[in-house]
Amino acid sequence: MFLLACQSQVDIDRSIEADGRTAREALTRLAARGPVPTVVEGDLPGLTATQRDQLVTGALAEGVRGLDVTFVAVPADRAPEQRVVVALERQPTRPIETLCSGGASRASGGMAGGQRIAAAFCDGAKAVSAVEGTVAASGPRERERLLWRTADALFPDDYEDSYGFGILPEWLGVGVGGSVGF
């Protein structure tokens, strides 16, 4: 028996010129001190504010590859300078860089059958890194995938820099080979 499934395409747009390495390093330092404060703006249909916060913070944590990080939802008025801001159903006419400066960023209505999310890693009113993503469908699984991909784009994996790829000079090639003979 074969099972075929279709998934909606998740589109991520890194909307500001930002150094993902800087955001990743700042996140690493912040996560070492404890849970990362996260402001969640907007609603997800069918979920209470608590359920929405748990879904968003849990999916963000899963989306950050190679780093054990916990995100915790905090009210905007009590958020520290360094924080993550996630806007659900973001108003597309508002520049993404303004997520860190506060104010309403949520669209008045949702996308027809889809989901739009914007996220920024903020240091005060400045966005260190910001991304926006959309997915055509709006089911629970699509929302999670969108949040995973958003976190991955906001805090890109530093595997290559941390674990040694690129240490050898380009002219030196190393390979593995083998053979079997009878």
HURA-V888244 format. One record per residue. N is the residue number from 1. SS is DSSP state (a for helix, b for strand, c for the rest). PHI is phi in radians with two decimals (* if undefined). Layout:
# HURA-V888244
[[N & SS & PHI] [N & SS & PHI]]
This chain:
# HURA-V888244
[[1 & c & *] [2 & c & -1.94] [3 & c & -2.09] [4 & c & -1.93] [5 & c & -2.44] [6 & c & -2.02] [7 & c & -2.06] [8 & c & -1.23] [9 & c & -1.27] [10 & b & -1.69] [11 & b & -1.93] [12 & b & -2.04] [13 & b & -2.22] [14 & b & -1.41] [15 & c & -1.47] [16 & c & -2.17] [17 & c & -1.28] [18 & c & -2.49] [19 & c & -1.55] [20 & a & -1.02] [21 & a & -1.12] [22 & a & -1.09] [23 & a & -1.11] [24 & a & -1.11] [25 & a & -1.11] [26 & a & -1.14] [27 & a & -1.09] [28 & a & -1.04] [29 & a & -1.14] [30 & a & -1.15] [31 & a & -1.16] [32 & a & -1.17] [33 & c & -1.55] [34 & c & 2.48] [35 & c & -1.04] [36 & b & -1.51] [37 & b & -1.08] [38 & b & -2.37] [39 & b & -1.68] [40 & b & -1.93] [41 & b & -1.85] [42 & c & 1.69] [43 & c & -2.16] [44 & c & -2.08] [45 & c & -0.93] [46 & c & 1.47] [47 & c & -2.10] [48 & c & -1.29] [49 & a & -1.06] [50 & a & -1.15] [51 & a & -1.09] [52 & a & -1.03] [53 & a & -1.08] [54 & a & -1.12] [55 & a & -1.09] [56 & a & -1.14] [57 & a & -1.18] [58 & a & -1.17] [59 & a & -1.19] [60 & a & -1.06] [61 & a & -1.07] [62 & a & -1.20] [63 & a & -1.38] [64 & c & -1.51] [65 & c & -1.44] [66 & c & 1.31] [67 & c & -2.59] [68 & c & -1.50] [69 & c & -2.34] [70 & c & -2.03] [71 & b & -1.86] [72 & b & -2.31] [73 & b & -1.28] [74 & c & -2.34] [75 & c & -1.16] [76 & a & -1.01] [77 & a & -1.30] [78 & a & -2.03] [79 & c & -1.35] [80 & c & -1.31] [81 & c & -1.00] [82 & b & -1.60] [83 & b & -2.82] [84 & b & -1.86] [85 & b & -2.08] [86 & b & -2.08] [87 & b & -1.91] [88 & b & -1.55] [89 & c & 0.98] [90 & b & -1.06] [91 & c & -1.21] [92 & c & -1.19] [93 & c & -1.48] [94 & c & -1.59] [95 & c & -1.02] [96 & a & -1.09] [97 & a & -1.10] [98 & a & -1.48] [99 & a & -1.00] [100 & a & -1.40] [101 & a & -1.59] [102 & c & 1.49] [103 & c & 1.55] [104 & c & -1.21] [105 & c & -2.18] [106 & b & -1.49] [107 & c & -1.22] [108 & c & -1.26] [109 & c & -2.46] [110 & c & -1.37] [111 & c & -1.20] [112 & c & -1.14] [113 & c & 1.27] [114 & c & -2.44] [115 & b & -2.47] [116 & b & -2.18] [117 & b & -2.36] [118 & b & -2.18] [119 & b & -2.50] [120 & b & -2.46] [121 & b & -1.72] [122 & b & -1.87] [123 & b & -2.22] [124 & c & 1.22] [125 & c & -1.57] [126 & b & -1.71] [127 & b & -1.51] [128 & b & -1.26] [129 & b & -2.60] [130 & b & -2.58] [131 & b & -2.44] [132 & b & -2.34] [133 & b & -2.41] [134 & b & -2.39] [135 & b & -2.44] [136 & c & -1.22] [137 & c & -1.71] [138 & c & -2.21] [139 & c & -1.32] [140 & a & -1.00] [141 & a & -1.17] [142 & a & -1.14] [143 & a & -1.07] [144 & a & -1.09] [145 & a & -1.04] [146 & a & -1.11] [147 & a & -1.17] [148 & a & -1.02] [149 & a & -1.13] [150 & a & -1.11] [151 & a & -1.08] [152 & a & -1.09] [153 & a & -1.31] [154 & a & -1.22] [155 & c & -2.23] [156 & c & -1.06] [157 & c & -1.06] [158 & c & -1.81] [159 & a & -0.94] [160 & a & -1.07] [161 & a & -1.24] [162 & a & -1.45] [163 & c & -2.06] [164 & c & 1.71] [165 & c & -1.12] [166 & c & 1.57] [167 & c & -1.36] [168 & c & -1.35] [169 & c & -1.10] [170 & c & -1.03] [171 & c & -1.31] [172 & c & -1.74] [173 & c & -1.87] [174 & c & -2.15] [175 & c & -2.46] [176 & c & -2.15] [177 & c & -2.47] [178 & c & -2.96] [179 & c & -2.69] [180 & c & -2.27] [181 & c & -2.20] [182 & c & -2.15]]
